[in-house]
């Protein structure tokens, strides 16, 4: 332990003193932020810091067959088939049309539908882009969708029966990396119904099967169906086993069925998604880690986390209801740039990393992180009732915050322990030479060296994002 203390005391104190007046030192980060934003607007970078392709899925269960309507974003299609932009920095309409034909087959290979132990064979019925085929820039592919109709038939002799339960799983985009160690993920807002009952809502994530109990009309989270009906598809559900008011309406009727919203269930599903979204996203983890490194007291931590939370909650809610204009050309570059900007402030201007400037940066960048959190999630839920959107939004926001705290709190208390163990001990031994707490060896070394690592990681991430 004495060797460790000696090692910490011997750490070189990084002194990046720059010959700038104090006011200019404070203003430089703000000036850099404004210049970065201006350049992003003038020369939009092709950055996608969230490698999640979001889509929609409707599962319609009918006698003898199961229909899937898959709403795939053009972004998903571009990633799946390694499309490249043309000479005009756009995906041409003909390129997208050709990729859609291949994508229908890709969906059939990567979606699995089971009834009992039977894996059903599927076939393509139709596909059509929403709004027709158009040339799209790399910044627009998240917002445009193509609808694919697939049909899976039950085994011969079951044409007039409904399955007891339906198992759906996918591995879309598996093996495709956005950056080394950061794979793409396809997530679908899934709705299921039998006959003309209202849709039931959940999320379908890669290799996370969803089982729908037909008789009870509920999801079972991949567990044994609640109805205790046999899983053998040869013993399917007949119309008489449905509720009386549904048995008379076995044939689908024209028009859209409503989506039944269980507020708490919806919030729980999206809360889990929010936690996973943060823990699987390097950009947010690096940013909040850089903020935490400069928090020298619990009050510092509360202030900076509150500023960031308020900001990203505001823009997440506004973007959910389309109350902010599309800023695809600047949102992702600003998120990537926020990591580097805060790390640089920690390295060169550590004293300003605890004041109003740090709160302003946390709030300002938090606005862009909130827009990034939305990232098309609510676009896939546009047909849902407002109660469903609000419960999903609330659950997702809380999940995002829990994900942040899973990283922030252990890091903060580890830093506090290190400062107390090494810096305070040194101050007691050499009280006359002890510098202020913020400038002691362990505190300053952890802040600056940790920020160097975060800044380099942010630059590396940005490099892969724009390449």
N, C-alpha and C positions, 0 to 999 in steps of 0.2 A: 504493500500500500504506500509506503514511503517513496518507493521508486515511482509509483504513479503520480504522487503529488509533485515530485521533483520534475517529472516529465511535463506535467501541466504547467508548472511555473516556468519551464524552459521554452514553452511554445512561443514562437515569434508572434508578436502582436502586429497584425497586418495594419500598416498605416498607409492608407491610400489618400493621404492628404493632397488635395488638389488646390492650386493657387487661385481659387475663385472666391470672391466676396461671399459672406454668409448668405445674403439674400439670393444671390445667383445660384448658390448650391441648392437652396430649397426650391428654386424655380426650375432647375434643370429637369427633374423628373417630370414635372407637369409639361414643360416644353417638349420633352421627348415623347410623352404620351400624345400630345396634340399632333406632332409631326407624324407619328406612327399612324394615327387615325387618318390623317390627310392622305398619306401615301396609300393606305389601304383602300380609301375611296377612289383615288386616282388610278391606282394599279391594283385591282382586286386580286388578292392571293387565293389560290385554290387550296383552302385549308378545311379539313373536316376533323376537328379534334375529338368528335364523338363517333367512333366507328360502329354505329348502330343504325341498321337499315330498318325503318319502321313501316309496317303495313297493316292491313286489315284482313280478317278471315271470317267468313260466314259459313257455318256448317248447317245445312238443311237436311234433316233426317226424314225420309219418306218411306213408305212401304217398298221394300226390295232394293232401295238404293240410298246413297248418301251423296249429296251435292256439296262441293266446296267452291266458294267464290273467294278467290284470293286477290286482294288488292295490293299489288306490288308496286313500290316506288320505282321510278326509272333509275334512281341511284342503285337500288338492289340489283336491277338488271345489268347496269353498267359494271358493277363489281363482279357479279357472277360470271360474266362473259368477257371480262378484261377489256372493255371497250376503251378506246383512246379517242381523244378529241381530234378533230380534223384541222385543216389549215386555218380555218376561221375561229379556232378555239371554241368550237361547238360540236356537240354530237348531232350529226345530220339526221333528218327525218328517216331517210332510207336505212341508215345504220341502226336506228332504234327499232324500225319495223322488222328488220332481219333478226335482231336480237330477241324481239318478242316471240317470234316463231320458235326459236331455240329455247326460250325460257319456259314455254309451256311444257316441253319435254323435261327440262331441268326440274320443274316443280313436281312432276310425276315421280321422278327418281328420288327426290329429297323429302317428300311428304309421305308418311305411312299412315294408313287408316286400317284399324283392326276391329273386328267384331268377334269377341271371344278370342280364340286362338287363330282365327282366320285372318290373314293379311289380304285385304281386298285389292284386286287389280283395278287400276283407274284408267280413264281415257279422257283426252282433251275434248271439250265441247266447243268452246269459243274463247276468243280473247279480243279485247277492245280497249284502246287508250281513252282516258277521259279527256275530251277536248281534241281528239284526233292526233295524228302524227305531226310533230313540229320539231324543228331544230332547237336544241336546248343547250344553254351554257352549263358548265360544271356547277354553277351556283344555283341552278334551277331544278336540278334532277331530284332533289328531295321533295319538291312540291308537286310533282306530276306523277300520276299513277296510271297503271294499266290493270284492268280487271280480267282475271283468268277464270274460266268455268271448267271445273273438273267433276267427273262423275265416277262413283265407285259403286258397283252393283254387288248385292249379296249373292250367295251361292244359289245355284239352281234349286227351285222348289220353295224359295223364300220370297218370291215376288210380292206376296200379299202381306208380309209380316214386317214389323219393325224390329230392329235388333234390341236386345236387352240393354246393351251398353255400347258405347262407341269410344274407341281409343284413338287419339290423334297425337302424332309426334313428328318433328321435322329436324333436319340438320342442315338447313339452308346456310350457304356461305361458309361451311365448315372447311378449314384448311386454307382459307384466304386471309392473309394478314394485311392490316392497314399499315402497320409498322412492325419491325421485329419484336415478337413477344406481345403484340397487341392485336389480336385477331378481330375480324369483323364479326358482328352478331346480328342476326335477323330476329326481330320481335314483332309479333302480330297481336293486335287487339282482336280477340276472338269472341264471336257471338254464335250461339247455338240455339236451334229451336226444333221442335217436333210438331209436324202438322202446322197449325196456325197459332200455337201458343206464342207468347212474347219471347223475344230473344233473351238468353242468359249471357252475362258478360264475364270474361276473364282475360288473362294474358297467356299467350303461347310463346315460350322461349325455347331456344335450341336444346334438344335432348332432354326436355322436361315434359314428359307426356301428360296430357290432359284426358281424363276419362269422364264421359258424360253419361249419367244414369238416365235412361230414356223414360222409365215409368215415373220416377220422382222428379224428373226435369231439373236436375241439379248437377253441378260438377262435383267430383269426388276427390280432386287433387291427386289423381293417380292411384287412389286406393280402391279397395273392393267396392263395387256399387252398393249404395245404401238399400236398394230395394230387395236385395237377396234373391233376385231372379237369376236363373241359371245363365252362366256365361257361354254355354254352348250355343253357337248361332243357329243350330237346328231347332232350338227351342226359343224362338223369338217372341216378342211381345205382340199379341193380337190387339185389334182395335178394342175389344171388350175389356182389356186390361188397363186401358187408359181411363182417365176420369170421364164420366158420362158426357160432360159438355164438350170434350175433345173428340170423343168417338164419332160424333156426328159430323165432324169437320176434318176428316182425315186427309182430304185432298186440299193441297194448297190453294188459296184463293188469291186473286189479284190484289195488288197493293202491298205496302210495306207493313210488317208487323212491328209493334212497339218493342222496345228493349226494357225488360224488367230490371230495375236497379235495386239491388240490396246495398244500401249506402255503406254499411260497415264492411261487408264482404269486398266491395269494390275498393274501399279505402285500404283494406288490408293487403289486397293484391298489389295495388300501386305503391303502397308503402314499402313492400318488399322489393319492388322494382327500383324504387328510388335509392334504397340502400345499396343494391347491387350496382346500379348505375354509377354511384360515386366510387365504390370500392374497386370497380373495374376500369375507372377512368383516370389515367395518369395526370391529365391536365388539372383537374380539380384538386387532386391530392397534392400535387406539387405546389399549387397556389396557396392552399390553406396551410401547408407546412411552412412555406416562406413567411406567411403572416404570423404563425405561432412562434417561430424562432425569435422574433423581436418582442414577444410578450414577456416582460420581466416581472409581472405580477398578475394575479388572477384577475384583477380589475382591468389591466391592459388587455387580457385575453377576452374578457366579456365585451369590452367596447368594440374591439376590432371584429369579433365574430358577429356581434349584433349588427354592426354596419353592413357587413357582407350579407348576412341573412336577410335583413330588411330589403336590401337592394335586389337580390336575386329573386326574392318572393314577389316583389312588385312586378318585375318584368316577366316572370313566369306566368303570373295571373293575367297580365295585360296581353301577352302573346297568345294565351289559351283562348281568349275570346276575340282575337284578331283586332286588338285595339292599338297595336303599334305597327308601323309600316315594316315591310320586309327589308332587312338589312343584311342579307346573306353575304354581301361583299365585305362586310367589316366585322361581323360578330365573331366568326371563328379566328380571324387573325388577331383580334383584340384579346381573345381568351388565351391564345398561345403567347402573345406578347406580354400579357399580364404576369406570367410566371417570370419572365426575364426581367421585367421592369421592377417588380417587388424585390427580386433577388439583388438587383443592382443597387436599389436603395439601401438594403441591408448591408451591402459591402462598402459602399462609398459614403453613405450618409446615415450611419447607424442611429445617431441621435434623433434625426427626423422620423425614424421608423416607429416612434412611440407617440407622436403628436397628432395634430389635426391633419397634417399632410397624409399620414398613414391611414387615418380614418377616411379621408377623402378618396384615396386610391382604392381602399377596400370597398367603399360604396360604389365608386365609379366603375371599377372593373366588375363588381358584383352585378351591376345592371346587365353587362354583356354575358356573364356566366348564366344569369337567369334566362336570357334568350337562348343560350346554348342548351340549357336543361330541357326547354320545351322541344327544340330540335325536331319538330315534326310529329311528336307524340300526339298532340291534340288534333293535328290535321287528320289523323287516322280515326278520330272519334267525333267527327263533325256531325254525324247523324244521331248521336246519342242525346237523350234528354239532358237538360241543364243540371239536374240533380246528379246524374252520372258524371258529368264533366267536373262539377264542383267536388264531389267525393274523391274522384281520381286525382284531381289537382291537389286537394288537401293531403291525401295519403302520400302522393309522390313528394310533395314539399317536405312533409315530416320525415319521410324516408331519406331524402337528400340531407337533411340536417342531422339525422342520426348517423348517416354514413360519414359526415364531416367529423362529428364528435368521436367516432370510433378511432379516428386518426389524431385529432387535435388533442384530446385529453391525455392519452398516454404519452405523447410527445412532450406536452407542456410539463407534466409532472416529472418526466425523466430529466428534462432540462433543469427544473427547479431542484431536483435531487442532486444533480451534478454541481450546480452553483453552490448549494449549501455544503456539499461534501468537500469541494476543493477550494472555491473562492472564499467562502466564509472562514474556513480553517486557516487559510493563508492570511486573511485579514486579522485574525486573532493573534497570529504569531508575529506579524509585522504591522501593527496598527498604525505606526507613524508613516509608513510608506504605502499604505493600502489605497489604491485608486477608488474612485466611485464604483458602486456595484456593476454598473453597465460596462465599465472599462476593464474589469478584472479578467484574468487570463482565460478561465474556462468560459465565462459568459461571452466575451468578445470573440474567442476562438470558435465557439459553437455557432455564434451568429454568422460570422464571416465565412468560415470554412463550409458550414452547412449551406449557406447561400450560394457559395461557389458551385457546390455540387448540384444544387437545385437549378441554378442558372444554366450550367452546362447541359443538364438534362432537358431543360426547357428549350435551349437552342437545338439540341439533337432532335427533340420531338418536332419542333417547328421545321427543321430541315426535311424530315420524313413527310411532314404534312404537305409541304409545298412542292416536293419533288415528284 
